[in-house]
């Protein structure tokens, strides 16, 4: 699947996007796999309350299933008007 990172998530990981093979069933399990990869991922995903996730460009929850998902995007909450 394709993982896409925005704003400070991109800055901490050092990549705008990447292809990632996973056996994770949910977004939370995917995040656990990413945290275990390297320190930069552990730092980026240290506080999930500061992040939002979109599955195939639709806002979702971290307990959502990854079944059939092609793209997962991580980004901080958006503000402004």
Helices and strands as residue ranges (DSSP letters): E 2-5, H 7-13, E 17-19, H 27-37, H 39-44, G 48-50, E 52-55, E 58-60, E 71-75
